[in-house]
């Protein structure tokens, strides 16, 4: 729970950091300060964020990882979750990551691309045959004297 502290304008007159905290127009107003019970840890993290090592890692992250997130969002439907619930959304994110990885594998190896293309064309033919058979499976319903075995 975040704590709220109220400091009246009179206390601020003696404070050495008054110029940082309050604008000149608010000389007699009260000031509210909010502090988390975990503020000590938050302050440590903020100090660490100012180091050169952290900044260089963030620059590296910007052009590597953030690009992958942008691709997932723009081209793979992660802008808005298709399903509800943590487990289903996690599955959607993992499937998206798998699709991105497959794209990169295919790009690196043209022979895998050829195999994948063959598989997809074969899969399309199998689906056509299945649809054809499903169509004829429905025909005996029009002829009641023929028994249909499922």
Buried (B, 14 or more C-beta within 10 A) or exposed (E): EEEEEEBEEEEBEEEEEBEEEBEEEEEEEEBEEEEEEEEEEEEEEEEEEEEEEEEEEEEEEEEEEEEBEEBBEEEBBBEEBEEEEEEEBEEBBEEBBEBBEEEEEBEEEEEEEEEBEEEEEEEEEEEEEEEEEEEEEEEEEEEEEEEEEE
